[in-house]
């Protein structure tokens, strides 16, 4: 499943030819490591966890890795050709605030992913995980299906496409020029 996720992700990202990329919620840098050839020269990454930033700094020394929240990114407006934020929104109490902030730093494209519900939870149950929570990961506070994810993203961006990389949804969006979100 993970290989399929990264295959779909690469198919979205490669044609964009970004010169600058931000991975917001980078974790240990797996996305950057797997997509390195498609990400351009200037790569930045943020994560809320200090240990993730330390790990990615050691693993991928060419990355400008910083500890920061997706609610308050330490970059100028329109700083990146592409902003990637994978498997982050489902953890946030205020995903709308994060979407505005991600859009603020995106010059053009954004690629976002979330678990595809209810399939993600069903998969957890089938693997015997989080049974008492009916398959819901204890850190997931938001849940989206294709329709609800499109509705959420469409409030902030122009949605180019949403792909299924079972059991995840991956969306390619474009920031609106002169976006009132930034006003």
C-alpha positions in Angstrom: 0.0 0.0 0.0 2.8 2.4 0.9 4.5 1.8 -2.5 1.2 2.6 -4.3 0.8 5.8 -2.2 4.3 7.0 -3.2 3.7 6.0 -6.9 0.5 8.1 -7.0 2.3 10.9 -5.2 5.2 10.9 -7.7 2.7 10.9 -10.6 1.2 14.1 -9.3 4.5 15.9 -8.3 6.8 15.1 -11.2 4.9 17.1 -13.9 4.9 20.2 -11.6 8.7 20.6 -11.9 8.9 22.8 -8.7 12.0 24.7 -8.0 11.1 25.1 -4.3 9.2 22.7 -2.0 8.0 22.7 1.5 7.1 19.4 3.3 4.9 20.6 6.1 4.6 17.8 8.7 7.7 16.1 7.3 8.1 13.4 10.0 11.3 11.6 9.3 11.6 12.8 5.8 10.4 9.7 3.9 8.5 11.8 1.3 11.5 13.9 0.5 13.9 10.9 0.3 11.5 9.0 -2.0 10.7 12.0 -4.3 14.1 13.8 -4.2 14.6 13.8 -8.0 11.2 15.5 -8.5 11.5 18.2 -5.8 13.8 20.8 -7.2 16.8 22.5 -5.7 15.3 24.3 -2.6 13.7 21.9 -0.2 12.4 22.9 3.2 10.6 20.8 5.8 8.9 21.5 9.1 7.6 19.3 11.8 6.2 20.0 15.3 8.4 17.4 16.8 12.0 18.4 17.6 13.2 14.8 17.2 11.8 14.6 13.7 13.6 17.8 12.7 16.9 16.5 14.2 16.5 13.2 12.4 15.8 14.8 9.0 18.7 17.2 9.4 21.0 14.3 9.9 19.4 12.1 7.2 18.9 14.7 4.6 21.4 17.5 5.2 20.5 19.4 2.0 17.0 20.1 3.5 16.2 23.3 5.4 14.5 21.5 8.4 12.9 23.6 11.1 10.7 22.9 14.1 7.4 24.7 13.5 3.6 24.3 13.5 1.5 24.1 10.3 -0.6 26.8 12.0 2.4 29.2 11.9 5.0 28.6 9.2 8.3 30.5 9.4 8.3 31.5 5.8 7.2 34.4 3.6 4.0 34.5 1.6 4.4 32.7 -1.8 7.7 31.2 -0.7 7.3 27.8 -2.4 6.3 26.5 -5.8 4.9 23.4 -4.1 3.7 22.8 -0.6 3.2 19.1 0.4 1.4 18.1 3.6 0.7 14.4 3.9 -1.1 12.7 6.7 -1.3 15.9 8.8 -4.8 17.3 8.6 -6.5 14.4 10.4 -4.4 15.2 13.5 -5.4 18.9 13.7 -8.0 20.5 15.9 -8.2 23.4 13.4 -7.5 22.1 9.9 -9.0 25.3 8.3 -6.3 27.4 10.0 -3.6 25.0 8.7 -5.1 25.2 5.2 -5.0 29.0 5.2 -1.4 28.9 6.4 -0.3 26.3 3.8 -2.0 28.4 1.1 -0.2 31.5 2.3 3.3 30.0 1.7 2.3 28.3 -1.6 3.0 30.2 -4.7 1.1 27.7 -6.9 0.6 24.0 -6.1 -0.3 22.1 -2.9 -0.5 18.3 -2.5 -2.3 17.1 0.6 -3.3 13.6 1.8 -5.6 12.2 4.4 -6.8 8.7 5.3 -9.8 7.7 3.2 -12.6 7.0 5.6 -14.3 4.7 6.4 -11.8 2.4 4.6 -8.8 3.5 6.7 -10.6 2.5 9.9 -11.9 -0.7 8.4 -8.3 -1.6 7.4 -7.2 -1.0 11.0 -10.0 -3.2 12.3 -9.0 -6.0 9.9 -5.5 -5.8 11.2 -6.7 -5.9 14.8 -5.6 -2.3 15.5 -7.6 0.2 17.6 -10.5 -2.3 18.1 -11.9 -0.4 21.0 -12.0 2.8 18.9 -13.6 0.9 16.0 -10.4 1.2 14.0 -9.9 4.9 14.6 -6.3 5.9 15.2 -6.3 7.6 18.6 -4.6 10.7 17.2 -7.1 11.2 14.4 -9.5 13.9 15.3 -10.8 14.5 11.7 -12.2 12.0 9.2 -12.8 12.6 5.5 -14.2 10.7 2.6 -13.8 11.8 -1.0 -16.8 14.2 -1.0 -16.0 15.8 2.3 -12.3 16.2 1.5 -13.2 17.9 -1.8 -15.7 20.2 0.0 -13.0 21.2 2.6 -10.3 21.9 0.1 -12.6 23.6 -2.4 -13.2 26.3 0.3 -9.6 27.3 0.2 -8.1 26.2 -3.2 -8.8 25.3 -6.7 -8.9 21.4 -6.6 -7.1 20.0 -9.7 -7.6 16.4 -8.8 -8.2 13.9 -6.0 -6.7 10.4 -6.4 -7.2 7.3 -4.3 -4.1 5.5 -3.1 -6.0 3.1 -1.0 -6.5 3.7 1.9 -5.6 7.3 1.4 -6.8 10.3 -0.6 -4.3 12.5 -2.3 -5.3 15.9 -3.6 -3.5 18.3 -6.0 -4.7 21.8 -5.4 -3.7 25.3 -6.7 -3.6 28.4 -4.6 -5.9 31.1 -5.9 -4.1 34.2 -7.2 -4.8 37.2 -5.1 -6.4 34.9 -2.6 -8.5 36.6 0.0 -7.2 34.1 2.5 -4.0 36.1 2.5 -5.7 39.4 3.0 
